[in-house]
């Protein structure tokens, strides 16, 4: 008999954990039906007759409606299911706050910064204020690898195309994002490299940074020196000397900040990897740690799983403003709010944005939502936070790093090699991906589809997080894959 799952007792569809052949009999949630056609892995099969216009229920929530009568045993996907989403929505706060189960306090071997924050890497970061010096900062990294000694974990530059020819909110966002990266605890020391004539002036950047340690942060303006590489090396020597004073020491897991992201999702994402990350999030938050959930468009249609977990009316209002604000962003650009999932998502079994969202927010577990952060805001409140950011992998992973995440847990059913500036742990939703892309994937959650309890996978993941925080390199780190992408909306001059 085929391996299928009915996620919630109210669901009228089941999900194929392995392919189901036409004519094969399946049983899910006490309901037995015969497949009327082939059902690929991760895709949905109707458990009952569903009439035209009726909702398809998955995760206990509507994920769309059928466009024509569907018989029990039918394949339910983009050919016969459409979204229910439209525009902005009025929400009512009906709090349902769950008390988390307590877990034994854990430790990792990390770095203690002078301001009291913890770090899991002790790196030198080179931050260009403008895209014109991207080549310079890459060359500085290449020519100064000899400075990576002792406790210094590496030298990395984060190139981008902005910092000039931007106006208004875009200019402010670029400045804020770059300033947040300079302040990231994983950077033991930072070299900020400017050209000298860009819109993002040195004075603006100093104002953005506020108070900072002048021994930790150095500045190079290329137009003001004869040889930017010679001048840059001298400043990097100072950075290395400063960073080398830090050594790993035991630190409490309660000081960790972990971002949660998904990309290249499939029909198993909301059943295996995302719930495992959600259970991990609850475990960390129960110890006083912090997790951050982003990808606002992939919350549309799943608001019922999130909003009533807000710890207060004020946090609820901030969450509603964030959700409807992002919908307004789409609508103001004459775009529909439901132009998602991607072609790869659909091939993997995700049908509508509601389907994707209900799976996506599983990463948030069941913890109370303690705060809502704006783009490039830095986290201040322990526990589960929500962060303004798009679904785009590079943009949202950069925003998670800027918020202060020590690492990012990235679930995927299709696979992706990229890495954020913070160590990026790739979590496979299915064992086939994990076994195929051994150079990409760090953790296999596909074992849940094969019978491992979610809590067991979450405990394994918690151990991996502690190992990673203590210095174990992720696959993307081993490959040297680290990138940033900055959110933009307006014109380029």
N, C-alpha and C positions, 0 to 999 in steps of 0.2 A: 504494500500500500504506500502511496506517495507521501512524502514528508511535507505537511502543510501546517499552518498555524492560524487560528482565529485569535487575534490579539486581544479583543475585548468581547465580553459576553453579549453586547448589543450589536456587534458587527454583522453585516449581511454579506460580507466577503471574507475569504481566507487568502493567505499569501503562501505561494509555493516556495518552500525552502530548498527544493530541488525541482527539476523539470517534471511536469505532469503530462502524460501522453493522452491524446484523445481516446475516450472510451475507458480510461482508468478511473477506478472508484476511489474517492478520497473521503476522509472523515475529519472534521474539525469542529471543536466545541460541541460534540454530540450530534452533529448534523452530517449525514452521509449523502453525497451527490456523485454523479458520474460526469467527468469532464466531457463537454461537447466538442472541444477542440484542444489543441496543444496549448499548454500554459507554461511559458518560460519561467525559469527561476527568478524569484523576486516579484513576479506579476500576480494579479488578483484573479480569483475565481468566485463567481456568485454562489452563495450558499442557499439562496432562495430565489424565487421569481421576483424581479424588480421591475415595476412598471415605469413607463415613460414619464419623466419628470420627477420620479422619486429619488431620494438621496441615496448615495452609496455611503455606507457607514464603515469606517475603519478607525482604529484606536478609540472607538466609542464616539467619534465625531463625524459629521458630514464632510466628505472630501470632494463633493461635486454631485451632479445629478446625471441620470441616464437619459440619453436623447431618444431612445426607442426601447420598447419592451425587451428585457433580457431574461432568458430562462435560467433556472438553477443549473450550474455547471458551465455557464458561459465565461469566456475570457473578458474581463472588465478592464478596459484600457482607453487610450485616447480616441479610438474609433467609435466608442459608444458612451463615454463619460466626459462631461464638461464641467468647468468650474462654476461655483456659485458666487465668486468674489466680484465686487464692484468697486465702490469708492470708500470714502471715510465713513466711520461708524461711531455712534454714541455708545459708550460703555458705562456700566454701573458697577461700583465697587461692592462686592459681596465677599469679604475676606474669608479665606480658608487656609489658615496657617498651620502647617504640620510641624510637630516637634521631631527633630532628627534623633535617630538612635546614636548613642555615644560610642566612640571608638577609642582604644588605647592611644595615647599620644605617641607620635612617631618622630624620628629625627632623620636628618640628612647631613652630609658634609658639604657645607657651603662657605661663602665669604660674608663676613660682617663688615658693612661699610661704616664710615665715620659718622654718618647721620643716623645710624641704627638700623637701616634697612638691610635685608639679606639679599644675597646674589647667588646664582648657581654657576656663573661663568665669570672669569676675570680677564676680560678682553680689552683691547684698545680699539675704539671705534673711530673711524674717520667719516665725518658728516659734511658733505658739500652743501653750501647754501644755495648753489645755482648749478644748473646742468652743464654750464660752460666749462666747469672744472672737473667733470666726470673722468676724463682721461688722466688728469693730474693725480686724482686720488687713487685711481686704480694702479698707476705706476708707483705711487708711494707705498702701497701695500706690497707690490711685487719686489721692490728694491730694499725693503726693510724687514724681511722675514727673520733676519739674524737677531732681531730684538725680542723675538718670541722665545724667551728662556725662563727658567724658574717657574714661578706660579702664573706667569702671563700665558693665557690660553690661546691667544691668537690676535692678529691684526686684521680688521675687516672694514671695507668702505661700502657705503650704501648710496649708490648713484640714483639719480632721478632727473626728469627733464624740466623741473620747475625752478622757482626762485626769482624769475624775471618775467616780464611781459604778462604778469597777472595783476588783477585788480580786485578790490573789495574782499568778499568772503573767501575767494580762492587764495588770494595772497595771504590772508590771515590764517587760513587753514594750513597752508604750506609752512608758514613760520611756526605755528603752534605744534604741528606734527614733528618737525625737525627739532624744536626745542625739547619736546617730550622724549625723543630718542637720546638727546644729549644727557638727559637726566636719568636714563635707564640704569638700574643698579648693576646689570650684567656688564656694563662698561666700566672697567676699573679706571680708565682714563679716556679722554676724548680729544681729538684734534678737529676743530671746525675750520674748513677750507672755503674761502671766498675768492671771487675774482677781483671785485673792487668797484665795479660800476653797476651792479645788479640792483633791482628794485628792493630786494631783501638786504637792506643795508646792515652793516656791522652794529650800528646804534640800535636799530630795530631788534636785532637778534639778542643783544645784551638786555634790552628791556623785556623781551620774551622770557629769557632765562631767569630774570630776577636775581636773587642771591645765589651764588655758586662758589665752589671751591676753586680758586685760581690755580692751585697746584694740580688739580684734576683735569681742568678744561683749558686747552690752549687754542690759539687762533692764528691762522695764516691767511694773509691777503696777498694773492699771487702778483697783482699789479704793483705791489709796494716793495717787492724784493727782486734782486737780480736773477737769482736761481731758486725757483720754488722747490726744487727737489732737495737742494742742499739745506735750505731753510727748514723745509718740512722734516728732514731727517733729524735735525737738531731738536725740533719740538717733539718728535716722536721718541727720541732718547729720554727727554724729560717725562713724557707720558709713561714710558716703560719703567723708569725709575720709581715713579709714583705707584704704579699698579703692582709692582713686584713686592711691595711691603705687605700685601694681603696674602694670607694662607688659609686653606680650608680648615674648618673647625666644626664640631657638632652644633647644629642649629635645629630648632623645633619646626616640624612640618607646618605648624600654625602660621609661620612667616612666609609660606609659599603663596604665590599668586599664579594661577593657571588659567590660560585662555582655552576656550572650547570652540571648535570650528569644524565644519564638514564641507566636502567638495567632491565632485564626481560621485554623488550619491547614487545608490541603487535601491531596489525594493527591500533589501535586507538592512539598510542603514538604520531604520527606525525600530528594528527588531533585535539587532545584535550590537553593533558598535556604539550607537548613540545611547541606548539604555545603559550599556556598561560605563560609558563616560558619565552619564547622569548619576549612576550609583557611586562612581568614584567621587564626583562633585559633592554628593551628600556626605561621604566619608571624610573628605578634606574639610568641608564646612563645619562638620560636627566637632572637629579638633581645633576650630578657630581659624582655619585657613580661608583662602579667598579664591573664588572662581568667577570667570567673566564669560557671559554668553552674548554673542553678537549676531549679525546677519538679519537685520530687521525685516527685509522683505520676505524672509523665510520664517517669519512669525505670523504673517498674514494668514488667517484661517485657523490658526491655532491659539488665538488669544485666550480662549477659555481654559487652556492649560497653564497660562502664565499669570494673567492680570490679578486674579483673586489671591495669588500668593504674595502680592506686594505687602510689605510689613506695615505700611501706613497709608492713609489717604493721600498724603503728599507724594510718596513714592508711586502710588497708583496713578496720580495725575501726571507725573513726569513720564511714566511708561505710556500712557494714552497719548500724550503730546508727541512722544517719539514715534509711535506707530502711525498716527494720523499725519504727522509731519512728513514721514517718509512717503506715505500715500500721496500727499499733496505734491511732493517732489516729482513723483511720476506723472501725476495729472497735469502739473504746470508745464511739463515738457510734452504734453499731448500723447502720453503713453498710458496704457492700461496697467493696473496694479498687479495683474496676474500673468504677465509675459515671462513666465518661468514655469516649469522646469526646462533644463537644457536638453538638447538631443540625446546626450549620453545618459542623463537622468531617465528620460523616457524609455530608452532601450533597456535600462536596468529595472524598469517596472514602475517608476513613479509617473503618475498620470496627470495630476493637477497640482497647482501650487499648494492647495490645502493638504494634499497627500504628502507633498514634500515637507511642508511646514510642521505637520503633526509628527513626522519622523524627526525633523531637525531639532525641535524643542525638547525631545527626549534627553538631549545632552544636559539640560538644566536640572535633571533629577526632580526632587520634590522639596528642596530647601526653600525657605522664604526668600523673596527678592528684597535685598536690603537697600539697593540704590540703583539709579539709572544714570549712566555717564554719557556726556556729549562726545562728539568726535574729537579725539586727541586729548580728552580729559584724562587725568591720572587718578587711579583708584585711591580712595581714602577710607572706604567702609569695608570691613571684613564680612565674609559670607558671599552669597551669590549676588552678582551685579549684572545688569544689562547694559550693553554698550551700543551707541548709535554707529551703524556701519552698514555697508551694502553686503550683498551675497558674494560679490567678487572675491575670489580666494586671496589674491595678493593684497588688495586694498584692505580687506577686513583683518587679515593676519597682521598687517602692518599696524592697524589701529589697535589690535590687542596688545602688540608689543609696546606701542606708545602709551597705552593705559597702565603699563607696568608689569605685564605678565612675564614671569621668569621663563615660561615655556608655553607652547601651544599644543594641545591635543587635537589632531586633525584626523577625522574619520573619513574613509573613502571606500566606495565599492568599485570604482573604476581605476583608481590609482593615479598618483601625481608625484613628480619628483621634487617640486619646489620647496624651499625653506624660507621661513621668516627670519628676521634678525635674531629673535629668540629661538632656542632649540625647538624644533618642530617634530613631534612624535606622530608618525603615520600609523593609523590604526585601520586594519583591513576589516571590512564587514563580512567577507567570505574567505574561506580557506583557499580557494582556487587562486585568488589574487595574491594572498600572502605567500603562497608557494611559488607563484610565477615571478613576482617582482621582488625578489629577495634584496635587491639593492635599493628599494624604495621603502619597504614596509618594516616597521619596528615592532608591531604587535598584531596578533591574530585574534579578533573577536568573532571570527566565523565559527569558532568552536561552540558558540552559543546555539547556532542553528543545528549543531550536531549533538546537543544535549547538555552542554555545560551550563550550570546556573548562572544567571546574570551576576549575582553577588560574587561568585567564584571568579569570574572574569574581571570584575571590578577590583577584587583583592589583588589579582595578578598585575593589573594595570597600576594600582597604587604602588606596588613594589617597584615597577619599572619607572614610575615617576620619581621615586626616591633615588633610584640608581642614576637616572638621568640628572637629577638635581645635584648628585654627588660627583658628577663628572663623566658618566658614560655618554659617549657621543651618539647622536641619532644618525640614521642613514643619510639624511640631507646634510648634516654637518660633515660627515666623512667625505661626501662628494664635494663639499665646498659650496653648496647651494644656499645662498642667502640673498634675499632681494627685498626691496620696499616698493610700494606703489601708493601714491598720494591721491586722495579723493579730490576731484575737481568738478565744477559745475558750470562755470561761466566762460567768458571769452578769453582768448589768447591774443595779446596785442601784436 
